[in-house]
Amino acid sequence: MDLMKGKKGVIFGVSNTHGIAYGIAKQLHDAGAEIAFTYAGEAMEKRVKPIAEGMGAKIIMSCDVTKEDEVKAVFDECEKVYGKLDFVVHAVAFAPKEALMGRFVDTTVDAWNTALGVSAYSLVTVARCAEPIMNEGSSIFALTYLGSVKSVPSYNVMGVAKAALESAMRFLAVDLGPKGIRVNCLSSGAVKTLASMGISGFSKMLKAAVARSPLGRNVSLEDVGKAGLFLASDLSSGITGEVLYCDCGCNSAYASAQEMDIISNNIEL
């Protein structure tokens, strides 16, 4: 498959082989794309470097997306090595663990600022730094989740951050559209990843998703990876300012928090 042959881009947020960002990276690589990888500090380097090297990456850089100089350094290096880019994947999100527990009303201002800064404003920073070296017809997309539009148990301030991310995406799509740069969001269904398992009650969310899904199953990393490939490729050339759901239809038939609990408690493992 050579859908992405000759295409070059960067992925922010791959951390292990069990995450959504990896699922997207694998599909892009298998389709022929050249990918630059970033990692968040020395602790993540040992996880990301083998993945990146396995995909023949020419660029593997540390990058704190809350620091514009580090984001700019990534794109400066991409310009030196690749010239122009065809896709950028934003797969970065973070909120303090305590902010994902208890009541949303108890969210602290520090947790709020951290979650929105890392998870939402960073897309603005990435887009601003990427803009000068993006080809016409190129794609920028970010990962989001249904918690942006629904009150999902234990998602709390991250839901607000994802809502901000999606809104920012629409404004960026308008700003960058005249240059032929598309900006979208990919909303994945619940996937069992290392990050998601840190959400209280996530196993119940997975079971509830199966019960509500028109396809009768949870979405897989391969499913989401293929959706990411679609958004990064020319196949989505007429799509911008949109949220693409890849969740086996759960967003169209999602239960309330109370219904989710009822469904979850009546499904056997």
C-alpha positions in Angstrom: 0.0 0.0 0.0 1.5 3.3 -1.0 -1.2 5.8 -0.3 1.2 7.9 1.7 4.3 7.3 -0.4 6.4 10.5 -0.6 4.4 12.1 2.2 6.2 13.4 5.3 4.9 14.5 8.7 5.3 14.5 12.4 3.4 12.9 15.3 3.3 14.5 18.8 2.2 12.0 21.5 3.3 8.5 20.7 4.3 6.9 24.0 4.0 3.2 23.7 2.8 0.5 21.3 -0.7 0.2 23.0 -1.8 3.8 22.4 -4.0 5.4 19.8 -1.1 7.6 18.5 0.9 4.4 17.8 -2.1 2.9 16.0 -2.1 5.9 13.7 1.6 6.0 13.2 1.6 2.3 12.2 -1.0 2.8 9.6 0.8 5.9 8.2 4.1 4.0 8.1 2.6 1.0 6.5 1.1 3.2 3.8 4.6 4.6 3.0 4.8 7.8 5.0 8.0 9.2 6.6 7.3 10.2 10.2 9.1 12.4 12.7 8.5 11.5 16.3 8.6 13.6 19.5 8.7 12.5 23.1 8.0 14.3 26.4 11.3 14.4 28.3 14.0 11.8 29.1 11.6 9.4 30.8 9.7 8.8 27.6 12.7 8.6 25.3 13.4 4.9 26.0 9.8 4.1 25.1 9.5 6.2 22.0 12.9 5.8 20.4 12.6 2.1 19.6 9.2 2.7 18.0 10.5 5.6 15.9 13.6 3.7 14.9 11.5 0.7 14.0 9.7 3.0 11.5 12.8 4.4 10.1 12.4 7.9 11.6 15.0 10.5 10.7 13.8 12.8 13.5 13.3 11.8 17.1 13.1 14.8 19.4 12.2 15.8 22.9 9.4 18.3 22.9 7.3 19.9 25.7 4.3 21.2 23.8 3.7 23.9 26.4 7.0 25.5 25.4 6.7 27.2 22.0 10.5 27.3 21.5 10.6 23.5 21.7 7.7 23.1 19.3 9.3 25.5 16.9 12.6 23.6 17.1 10.8 20.4 16.0 9.5 22.1 12.9 12.8 23.8 12.2 14.4 20.4 12.2 11.6 19.0 10.0 12.2 21.8 7.5 16.0 21.0 7.4 15.4 17.2 6.9 12.1 17.1 4.9 11.6 20.6 3.5 7.8 20.7 3.6 5.3 18.6 5.6 2.1 16.9 4.5 0.6 16.0 7.9 0.8 16.7 11.6 -0.8 14.6 14.3 -1.6 16.1 17.7 -2.0 13.3 20.2 -1.2 15.1 23.4 -3.4 15.4 26.4 -2.9 15.6 30.2 -4.7 16.4 33.4 -3.7 15.8 37.0 -5.0 12.4 38.1 -6.9 13.9 41.0 -8.8 16.1 38.6 -10.3 13.0 37.0 -11.7 11.8 40.3 -14.6 13.0 42.4 -16.8 15.9 41.4 -16.1 18.2 38.5 -17.2 21.1 40.6 -14.2 20.6 42.8 -11.7 21.2 39.9 -8.9 23.5 40.9 -7.8 26.4 38.8 -4.3 24.8 38.5 -5.8 21.6 37.2 -8.0 23.5 34.8 -5.0 25.6 33.4 -2.9 22.5 33.1 -5.5 20.4 31.3 -6.5 23.1 28.9 -2.9 24.3 28.3 -1.5 20.9 27.5 -4.5 19.4 25.8 -6.0 22.3 23.9 -3.8 25.4 23.6 -0.9 23.2 22.4 -2.8 22.6 19.2 -2.7 26.3 18.5 1.0 26.4 19.2 1.6 23.4 17.0 -0.5 24.8 14.1 1.2 28.2 14.3 4.7 26.6 14.2 3.7 24.2 11.5 2.0 26.6 9.1 5.1 28.0 7.4 6.3 24.5 6.3 3.0 22.8 5.4 2.3 21.9 1.8 -0.9 22.9 0.1 -3.4 20.1 0.7 -1.7 19.1 3.9 -3.5 17.9 7.1 -3.4 18.7 10.8 -5.6 16.7 13.1 -5.9 16.2 16.8 -7.3 13.4 18.9 -10.5 14.1 20.9 -13.2 12.1 22.7 -16.9 12.1 23.2 -16.4 13.6 26.7 -16.1 16.9 24.8 -19.9 17.0 24.2 -21.2 14.6 26.8 -20.8 14.4 30.6 -18.8 11.2 30.8 -18.1 9.8 34.3 -14.6 10.4 35.6 -13.6 12.5 32.6 -14.2 15.8 34.3 -11.9 18.7 33.3 -10.5 16.6 30.4 -13.9 16.9 28.8 -13.7 20.7 29.0 -10.2 20.5 27.5 -11.4 18.4 24.6 -14.3 20.8 24.0 -11.8 23.6 23.8 -9.6 21.6 21.5 -12.5 21.0 19.1 -13.4 24.7 19.1 -9.8 25.7 18.5 -9.7 23.2 15.6 -12.6 25.0 13.9 -11.0 28.4 14.2 -7.7 27.0 13.0 -9.4 25.5 10.0 -10.7 28.9 9.0 -7.3 30.6 9.5 -5.3 27.9 7.6 -7.9 27.1 4.9 -6.7 29.8 2.5 -3.3 28.1 2.4 -4.9 24.7 1.6 -4.2 23.3 5.1 -7.0 21.2 6.5 -7.5 21.0 10.3 -9.8 18.3 11.9 -10.3 16.2 15.0 -10.5 12.5 15.3 -12.8 11.3 18.1 -12.0 7.8 19.0 -14.3 5.5 21.0 -13.1 4.0 24.3 -9.9 2.0 23.7 -8.0 0.1 26.3 -4.7 1.9 26.5 -2.3 2.6 29.3 -3.5 6.2 29.5 -7.2 5.3 29.5 -6.8 2.7 32.3 -5.9 5.6 34.6 -9.5 6.8 34.3 -11.6 5.6 37.2 -14.3 3.1 36.1 -12.9 2.8 32.6 -13.5 -1.0 32.4 -17.2 -0.2 32.9 -17.1 2.4 30.1 -15.7 -0.3 27.8 -18.6 -2.6 28.6 -21.2 0.1 28.3 -19.7 1.1 24.9 -20.3 -2.5 23.6 -23.9 -2.4 24.8 -24.6 0.9 23.1 -22.6 0.4 19.9 -24.6 -0.3 16.7 -21.7 -2.5 15.7 -21.8 -4.4 19.0 -18.2 -4.0 19.8 -15.5 -1.6 20.9 -13.4 0.2 18.5 -9.8 -1.1 17.9 -6.5 0.6 17.5 -6.5 -0.6 13.9 -9.9 1.0 13.4 -8.7 4.4 14.7 -5.4 4.1 12.9 -7.2 3.7 9.6 -9.4 6.7 10.4 -6.2 8.7 11.1 -4.7 7.5 7.8 -7.8 8.8 6.1 -7.6 12.3 7.7 -3.8 12.5 7.0 -4.2 11.4 3.3 -5.5 13.0 0.2 -8.6 10.9 0.6 -10.0 13.5 3.0 -9.0 16.4 0.7 -12.4 18.1 1.0 -12.8 17.8 4.8 -11.8 20.5 7.3 -13.2 21.9 10.5 -14.8 18.6 11.3 -14.9 16.0 14.1 -14.7 12.5 12.6 -16.0 9.9 15.0 -14.5 6.4 15.0 -16.4 4.7 17.8 -18.5 2.0 16.2 -21.4 4.4 16.4 -21.5 5.0 20.1 -21.7 8.7 19.7 -25.1 8.3 17.9 -26.6 6.2 20.6 -24.8 7.1 23.8 -26.3 6.5 27.2 -26.5 9.0 30.1 -24.2 8.5 33.0 -27.0 6.8 34.9 -27.8 4.5 32.0 -24.1 3.6 31.6 -24.0 2.4 35.2 -27.1 0.3 34.8 -25.8 -1.2 31.5 -22.3 -1.8 33.0 -23.6 -3.5 36.1 -25.7 -5.9 34.0 -22.9 -7.1 31.6 -20.7 -10.0 32.6 -17.0 -9.8 32.0 
